Amino acid sequence: MSAPYVPRVIATIDLGAIRHNLACVRERAAPARVMAAIKADAYGHGAVPVARALEATGVDALAVACIEEALALREAYLRAPIVLLEGVLSFAEAQLAVEQGVEVVVHSAWQLDLLQRLPAAAPLRLWFKLDTGMHRLGLPPHAAPALHAAVRSRPSWRFCGWMTHLACADEPDNPMTARQLEAFERALRELPGPRSIANSAGLLAWPQARADWVRPGLMLYGASPLPGKLGAELGLKPAMRLESLLIAVNELAAGETIGYGASYRCPRAMRVGVAAVGYADGLHRALPSGSPVLVRGRRVSLVGRVSMDMISLDLSEVPDARVGDTVQLWGPELPVEEIAARANTIPYELFCGLTRRVHFVYAD
């Protein structure tokens, strides 16, 4: 009988944690409805398994960035409402959105012109996005009355609501958010329709941004969108555990150098382990020496550069470490927020950067 296959790098996704985090969203945002952001392959966690877990708990809608992401969910027989955040990019995409019952966000006049080319009886579902200050996507707030009139002129269209996006919601002291909220409210003061403003940071830091719909993303996966805060401090459970394994343990003398560029020099005689994970798996190359990982549940430091397929680790604090031991890169015991800070980036990028070499396991 052959030995069991052991993948080099494993991302274990705890679907129970994602359901817990959705419950936290509902508790904070009630009575608002929840549009769960599962774009970018559910922030690297796997869109279809995550969407199924969310749909089973009765999530109100799922948000994706592009039509390809929406079609993948429909092909997996997911029937929850799907919202296309960047809208359609062509007439063919508009037709697909109608056929699949996907809700389309309109952020530009050219998109509205395109949608008006659909047959008069086409049952389109649409949102309007207003630019209240982020200046990325969105129609001007003063256009809201004309947009509402355009919807009313098409009896087959179902209007889902108005949305905007906050530029600085993760900065509770930044007055930008208050200005955006006021601009949104002023533009829609005389107009009907549900409102959607808050992403994860807005939901957590700006109660007045919760409105009728919230659009949580990062917090569903157990990480904090607020600088200086950990997900666990907000009552969230990390959903991803990323692990590799030791494939070598070397005894090096003081003065020996490690890895490309010989950038790390051993200050003393050291046991140095090699773990089978690198930037080709999605581990950020910007992680410097001293960044933590866990071996046998104890913190050890990365030494030398992250290479394509391997990292080196100072095993001085784990003298019993052996080839085959598990190496945790982040997870419940080692917050992804800490690792992201070491790489001068954000948890979003670490999650989304995992590559096809990583083996995914779903636990519940």
C-alpha positions, 0 to 999 in steps of 0.5 A: 500500500502506497504512503499517503500523499502530503502536499507541500503547502496546504490552505485549510479553510474553516467554513464554520469560521466563515459562518461565525463571521457572517453571524458577527456581521448580522449582529453588528449590522441588523436590521441591514441585509448582507451582501457578502463580497466573494470576489477574487475567489472569495479573497483567495479562500475559494468562491464556490465552497465559501458561497455554498457555506454562506448560501446555506446560512441564508446570506441575502446576496453575493457580490463579485467583480466580473461576469466570469465570477458570476457565471462560475457561481451559477455553474456551481448551481448557486441560486443566491442573488449575485451582484456584479460590482463593476457592472457589465463591460459589453452588450454580450455581458449585459445579455448574460446578466439578464439570462443568469438573473445577475444584478448589475451595478451601473457606475458610468453613463456609457453602461446605462446607454448600453443597457438601454439597448436591451430588448424592452422586455428584458428583466434587468436588475440593477443598482446605481453607484454614486461617486461621493468622493472616492473618485474611482467608479460612480455616477455624479450625485447630482445625476440621481434624479435622472437615473431614477427617472431612467429606471421608471421609464423601463417597466421590465427593469427592477431597481435594487438600490443605490450604493457608494464606496468609502475611501477612508472608512478604516480611519475612524478620525478621518473626516472624509467618511462623514463628507461622503455620507453627507453627500450620499444622503443629500443626493438621495434625500427625495428619492426612494430605494435601498441604500448600500454604503458600508464595507467591512471597515465602514460596518465596524467603524461607522455605524451611520454607514450601515444603511439598508445593505452592508457589503462585508468582505475581509471580516467574513474571512476573519481578518481585521480591516482596521489598522492596529486591530486583529480579527480576534479582537473584533470577535472574528475567527480566522478562516484560513490556516496556511501551512507547509513542512520542513524538508531539511534541517542543517547545522551551520557555523557562525559566519555562514550565510544563507540563501540568495544574495547571502543576505543573512549571516549566522551570528552563532552556530545555528540549526536552520530549517528549510520549509517547502514554500515560497513566492511561487506559492504566494508567500510574499517575497517582501517578508524580511528576516525576523518574520515569524512562523510557527514550528511545533507551535512555537515561534521561529524567525525567517532568515534570508530571502524568501525564494521561489520554492523555499524559506529558511528558518532559525530553529534555535528555539525549537531544538526538537524540530525535525524534517516533516514537521508542520510550519504554519505561515499564518492562521488562528495562532499566527495572525495574518495581520501581523504577517502582512505588516511585516511585508508592508502590505495588507491581509487582502494581498496575502490571501489573494496572492495564493497560487494554484500550487497551494492545496486547499482543504475545506473543514467544518 
